[in-house]
Amino acid sequence: MNDPQNPALVGLQRSLAERVFNFSPGPAALPTEVLHQAAEEMLSWRGTGVSVMEMSHRSREFEGIHNEALADLRELLQVPKNFRILFLQGGAIGENGIVPLNLASRINAAKPKTDFVVTGTWSVKTEQEARRYSEVNIVASSQDQKWHKIPDVASWKLSDDAAYVHLCTNETIVGTEFQEIPDIGQTGTHDKGRIVVADASSHILSRPIDWSRVQVVYGGAQKNIGPAGVTIVIVREDLIGFAHPLCPSAFNWRLVAEYDSMYNTPPTYAIYIAGLVFKWLKAQGGVPAIEQRNIAKARALYDFLDQSDFYRNEIDPSCRSRMNVPFFLRDESRNEAFLTQARANGLVQLKGHKSVGGMRASIYNAMPLEGVTALIEFMREFERTAA
Ligand SMILES: *Cc1c(COP(=O)(O)O)cnc(C)c1O
């Protein structure tokens, strides 16, 4: 690939030069190094003469890719030995049905009951889907506070016979994040032990996970891991085996675990790219190092918003997301101009979700500090020239 006349190389260099800072909430930016490596390996993976996309999922080569991705993810998140890592399809919205189908019958199969802490758009969707499979108890909700603050754990009304308690640990749309998972395992008189299930789609791998406080973690890959198509479920072993008889086999955790995520054809290419991202993360110093970088990025942006009269973030400082930063311009009639000029400055996908309005900067692991700095510089200049 050193021939300067090589059209593939010229094309690769041109597209490299065209890359911008992408603040998309998801599918989101991937590390350029990862895309570069995938491009180089696209036509032939390491001397095999075939693309990863063209490999049998049962081949020795793909088995290697798969096992390495599993081992790297386990190492990065320090997943204990008694937890299984499953790669499924269906996304996090799929899991909204798949989790209750696998777990709601754990305590009382005749009358399944589940607990939900509702902190924004995604947890609303999750509890509504769970109503099809279980009696849902809303433990706490921040709707009356416009989702701006996660309800204090002391106010949660946990039930003592629910199969699990569900949290969305980073609300991608409203921009709140649990700064830690509360320790609720021992509270109340729950004789079978409380189980916490977390939708971590939009912050998994951005910070460590305390496995003593959460027993099931799931997420779609397209926010902070890789391409859409692979869904990660990390589940404590003893919670596998409670699936409802009507649960589709491909989503039955027991079968998926038994077949090592090969009961059906897994999303092979998405797993391969996720694996490259895991290697990239390890090269960055792993989760503790990326967490420090995420803290610095978020602090820079929130500090800038807080000192400004021109922009504002409305989330309570105790639960602001490090990953998704919604903000508003004081003069909303300037929104279109803001987005157009941002785009012209190489800063894209900043428009807020339609249910919230305004802007949103998603600054996942793959967003470098330079991207956040460039955004802040642009915002300063936009404010100056708008005056
Ligand atoms: C994006 C997102 C989802 C939905 O993911 P799909 O892959 O579209 O199913 C669910 N939960 C959270 C927290 C998300 O950010």
The ligand as a MOL file (V3000), in Angstrom:
LIG
                    3D

  0  0  0     0  0            999 V3000
M  V30 BEGIN CTAB
M  V30 COUNTS 15 15 0 0 0
M  V30 BEGIN ATOM
M  V30 1 C -29.8580 4.4230 21.7520 0
M  V30 2 C -30.3960 3.8650 23.0060 0
M  V30 3 C -31.3350 2.8330 22.9970 0
M  V30 4 C -31.9100 2.2650 21.7290 0
M  V30 5 O -30.9860 1.4640 21.0650 0
M  V30 6 P -31.4350 0.6480 19.7710 0
M  V30 7 O -30.1500 0.0810 19.3030 0
M  V30 8 O -32.0520 1.6050 18.8100 0
M  V30 9 O -32.3630 -0.4080 20.1920 0
M  V30 10 C -31.7830 2.3600 24.2180 0
M  V30 11 N -31.3260 2.8410 25.3820 0
M  V30 12 C -30.4100 3.8290 25.4180 0
M  V30 13 C -29.9350 4.3460 26.7290 0
M  V30 14 C -29.9230 4.3780 24.2280 0
M  V30 15 O -29.0200 5.3650 24.2620 0
M  V30 END ATOM
M  V30 BEGIN BOND
M  V30 1 1 1 2
M  V30 2 1 2 3
M  V30 3 2 2 14
M  V30 4 1 3 4
M  V30 5 2 3 10
M  V30 6 1 4 5
M  V30 7 1 5 6
M  V30 8 2 6 7
M  V30 9 1 6 8
M  V30 10 1 6 9
M  V30 11 1 10 11
M  V30 12 2 11 12
M  V30 13 1 12 13
M  V30 14 1 12 14
M  V30 15 1 14 15
M  V30 END BOND
M  V30 END CTAB
M  END
